[in-house]
């Protein structure tokens, strides 16, 4: 089953580069994980499309707001691992997405 994740930042600029790194890693591992990038405003309009939402560290102050929207669709929300974000570690962030998706299934 595919996991559809989104990485959120203010406007979608840095999250685009990060989403590409994670998508590339998923392809390399032959995993069915789709990773989109976007701004927090876009998430409010399209939340129902996603299984998992990650916020970049610079927008962590919006976590409660995003969680409120995400809770309507049972979407787990987390902050991108700070160290992984700093070095754009697609592999570590992919694992974070998979772990979040699995935690959703356990609920």
C-alpha positions as CSV (number, residue, x, y, z in Angstrom):
1,X,0.0,0.0,0.0
2,X,1.3,3.4,-0.9
3,X,2.1,6.0,1.7
4,X,1.3,9.6,0.6
5,X,3.3,12.1,2.7
6,X,3.7,15.8,2.6
7,X,6.6,17.9,3.9
8,X,5.5,21.4,4.9
9,X,7.3,24.7,5.1
10,X,6.2,28.3,4.8
11,X,5.9,28.5,1.0
12,X,7.0,25.1,-0.3
13,X,10.5,26.1,-1.4
14,X,12.9,24.2,0.9
15,X,10.3,21.4,1.3
16,X,10.5,20.7,-2.5
17,X,14.2,19.9,-2.4
18,X,13.7,17.7,0.7
19,X,10.7,15.9,-0.8
20,X,12.8,15.1,-3.9
21,X,15.6,13.6,-1.7
22,X,13.1,11.5,0.2
23,X,11.3,10.4,-3.1
24,X,14.6,9.4,-4.6
25,X,15.5,7.3,-1.5
26,X,12.1,5.6,-1.7
27,X,12.6,4.7,-5.3
28,X,16.1,3.4,-4.5
29,X,14.6,1.2,-1.8
30,X,11.7,0.2,-4.1
31,X,9.1,1.5,-1.6
32,X,5.7,2.8,-2.6
33,X,6.0,6.2,-0.9
34,X,4.9,9.4,-2.5
35,X,6.2,12.6,-1.0
36,X,4.8,16.0,-1.8
37,X,6.0,19.4,-0.7
38,X,4.0,22.4,0.1
39,X,3.2,25.3,2.3
40,X,1.1,25.1,5.4
41,X,-1.7,27.1,3.7
42,X,-1.9,24.5,0.9
43,X,-2.2,21.7,3.5
44,X,-5.4,23.3,4.9
45,X,-7.0,22.9,1.5
46,X,-5.7,19.4,0.6
47,X,-5.2,17.6,3.9
48,X,-7.4,14.7,3.0
49,X,-5.0,13.5,0.3
50,X,-2.2,12.6,2.8
51,X,-1.4,9.8,5.2
52,X,1.4,11.6,7.0
53,X,2.4,15.3,7.4
54,X,5.9,16.5,8.4
55,X,6.7,20.1,9.3
56,X,10.1,21.5,8.7
57,X,11.8,22.8,11.8
58,X,11.3,26.5,10.9
59,X,7.5,26.1,10.9
60,X,7.3,24.0,14.1
61,X,5.3,26.8,15.8
62,X,2.4,25.9,13.4
63,X,2.3,22.2,14.6
64,X,-0.8,22.6,16.8
65,X,-2.7,24.4,13.9
66,X,-1.7,21.6,11.5
67,X,-2.5,18.9,14.0
68,X,-6.0,20.4,14.4
69,X,-6.6,20.1,10.6
70,X,-4.9,16.7,10.3
71,X,-6.9,15.2,13.2
72,X,-10.1,15.5,11.0
73,X,-8.5,13.0,8.7
74,X,-6.5,10.9,11.2
75,X,-3.2,12.1,9.8
76,X,-0.2,11.9,12.1
77,X,1.9,15.0,12.2
78,X,5.5,15.4,13.3
79,X,8.5,17.8,13.0
80,X,11.2,16.7,10.5
81,X,14.2,15.4,12.4
82,X,16.5,18.5,12.9
83,X,19.7,16.7,12.1
84,X,18.2,15.0,9.1
85,X,16.9,18.3,7.9
86,X,20.2,20.1,8.3
87,X,22.0,17.6,6.0
88,X,18.9,16.8,3.8
89,X,19.1,13.1,4.8
90,X,16.4,11.6,2.6
91,X,17.0,8.1,4.1
92,X,16.4,9.2,7.7
93,X,13.3,11.3,6.8
94,X,11.9,8.4,4.7
95,X,12.2,6.2,7.8
96,X,10.5,8.9,9.9
97,X,7.6,8.9,7.3
98,X,7.2,5.1,7.4
99,X,7.3,5.0,11.2
100,X,4.6,7.7,11.4
101,X,2.4,5.9,8.8
102,X,2.8,2.7,10.8
103,X,1.9,4.4,14.0
104,X,-1.3,5.5,12.3
105,X,-2.2,1.9,11.5
106,X,-1.7,0.9,15.1
107,X,-4.3,3.4,16.4
